[in-house]
Amino acid sequence: MQVPQLENDYVMPLAQAAALQRRLAEQVALQPLAGPVRHVAGVDVSSEWHGSLLSAAVVVFSYPELTMLETACAQHESAFPYVPGFLSFREIPALLKAFAQLQQVPDVLFVDGQGITHPRRLGIAAHLGVLLNLPAVGVAKSNLYGRWQTPKEPGEHTPILDPASGEVLGAALKSKARSLPILISAGHLITQQEALALVQSMLQGYRLPITTRAAHDAVNAYRRERKMEQE
């Protein structure tokens, strides 16, 4: 899979990073999917507690069968600090290394993080979607930006609103009883309705979709294996 080359490996001051986020956010297009969805991918990044060595994983599934087809993992030493709102600058270089190994180009990416539910409308899912020119969805477990009413029953979802403008940025979905909602927001080349429907179709009775669960398991297993090799 062809991936873009990043200038300066995304090492830059926060003011410059924020300006780049605003420019890239202008390229985000929330529009209906251009074709059928036959392959979906889960994306996740892991590290020791705020450490500089990051591990990244991309796991590709057939859709709608949800058969795992391919896993790609990579490590990257990041010089960008952990700063809320700038996660993509820290994690995307590692993810691009993993994407470069893929044989199958996914039709939709499901990223552990935010889509446009971000103060500058460019969470990691939106950022990655623009860079790869692929439909991308943010599936987050915690809030970065926005407000919503907590859904009460499994299957219920409520809109995530911009606290300043009232614009709908995503959906808080009660995916499982006795669990906190997950926050779903379109990132690029997909509508919010499509993003929500796809996530719901991949839950399989769990709080998180299979794409997110598999990427989380893959990246942590890879990180542990590499750590043992280095000891």
N, C-alpha and C positions, 0 to 999 in steps of 0.2 A: 504494500500500500504506500502510495506517495504521501509524504508529510512535508509541511513547510519547514524552512530553516529559520530559527529565531535569531534576530540580531542581538548580540551581547548576552545571549542566554538569559534574557529577561532580568538582568541585573541593572537596576536603575533606582533613583530616588522615588519616594512615594508620590511626590507631586507629579513627576513624569509618568509614573504608572497610572495615576488617576486620569491624566490627560489622555493616555493611550486607551484606557477603558472607555472614555467618552467617545473617542473617535471610532473605536470598534463597535460600540453600541449603536452607532448610526447605521452599521451594516447588518444588524440583526433584522431578519425578516420573519415575522410570525404569520405564516401562510399555510394553506392546506398541503399535505404531503404530495409530492410530485408523482408518486407511483405506489404500487403495492408494497407492503412490508413483508419481506421474506426472511430477513436476518436482523436480529437486534443484538446489541452489545451492552454489557455492564462495564462500568469504568470506576476504578477506585485507586487511591494512593494511601500508603501507610509508611510510618517511620517510627523510630524510637521517640520517646516523648519530646516533641519539638526539635528532634535532631536534624542534622543537615543531610544525611543520607536517606533518600526517599526510594521506596519501592512502588512500582506502578503495575497494574494489571488491567487487561482488557479481555473479557470473556464473551465469545460470540455464540449465539443460539439461533437455531432455526425458529421461524415463527409461522404459524401459531403453535407448532408442535412443542417448542421449547426444549429441543434436544441440543445439548452442548456440542458445539462443533470445533471450537478452537480457543486456545488460551495463549496470550502473549504477555510476558512480564519483562520488566527492565528496572535497572537502578540508575539513580542520578544524584550526584552531590550538588545540592542547591545552596547558593549563596544568598538567596532571598529569604528574609526572616518570616516567621509566622505572624501575620498581621491580619486580623479580621477585615474582610472586604477586599483583600488582595490575594486570596488563596490561589488563584489561577497562576499568578506569576511564580509562585513557589512550586506548584505541582505540574503545570503543563509541560515543562521540558522533560520530565520523567515519563509522562504519558505519551508524548510524541515518540520517544524511543520505543515504547511498547507497540504503538500503532504501526511503526515502521516494519515490524515483524509480521504483521497480519497478512494472510493470503486472501481472506474474504473481507470485502469492504461491507460494513454493516449499513443497513438502511436507516436505522435510528440508534442513537447513543443514549444510554441512561446513566447519568453521571451522579456520583455521590456528592451532592452540593446543590447550589442554586442555579436557576435559569436567569430570568429577568427580575426575580425578587431580590434586588440588589440596589443600593442607593444610586448607582450610576448605570443601572439596567444591564450589567454585564457580570453575572456570576460565572463560575467556572464552566457550567454547561453551555451558556451562551458564548463565552470566550472560545471554548474548544470547538463548538459548532461552526463559528465563523472561520476559525483557522483551517478546519478540515473541510469546510463547505458541505457539512452533513447535518441532517436533522438531529437535534439534541434536546434532551429533557433533563431538568434538574429534579432529583429525588432526594430531598434533604430530611434529616432527622431532627434538626433544630433550626430555630429561626435566626435569620440575619437581619431581615428588613421586612416590614409590613405588619399589618394587624388583621385579625380575623376572629370570628366567634367560634368557639370550640365545638366541633361536631360531636353529637352524643351517641349515635347508634352506628354500628358497623355498616359501612357502605355509604354513610352520609358524608357529604363534603360541603364546605363553606368557602366563599371567595377570600383570597388574601388581597387586601387593599393597600394601596400606597397611602401612608399616613398623612401625606401632604395634599395629594390631589384626589384621592379616592379611586384612582384607576385600579382595575382588577389586574393583579400581577400573577396570580396562580390560584391554587386550591389547597386547602387543608383537608386531607382525607382521613377519616376514621376507618382504617383498613382492617382493624381487628379489635374485638372486645377486650377491654381492660388494657389497652395500649394507647400511648399518645398518638396523635395524628401524624401522618407524614405530609411533607410540604412539597407539592408538585408544581413546577412552573416550566412552561415552554422556554427553550433556549434559542432555537434557530430552526427555520424551515419546517415548522410544524405549528398547528394551532393548539391552544390550551385545551380545547375539547378533545382533540386527538391524543394529546399527551396524557390526559387523565384516563381516557378509555384504555389506552395501551397499558398503562400501569395497572389498572384494575384487572385487566385480563391476565396479568402475570403474577398475581399475589399468591395463588394456590393455598389460601388459608393462612398465610403468614402476614406479618406486619409490613414487610418489605417485598418488592417484586423479586423474582428469581434472579434477574440480572444483577441487582444490587447485592443480593446475598452471595451469589457466586463470585462476583468480583472481590467482595470483602474477604471471602474464604481464600481465594486464589492469591491475593496480594499478601495476606498475612502468612500463608504457608510458604510462599516464595521468600519473604523477608526472613523468616525463621531459618529456612534452609541455607540461605546465603550467609546468615550470621554464624551458623554452625560451621560452614566451610571456612570462614575466616578465623575461627578460634583455634 
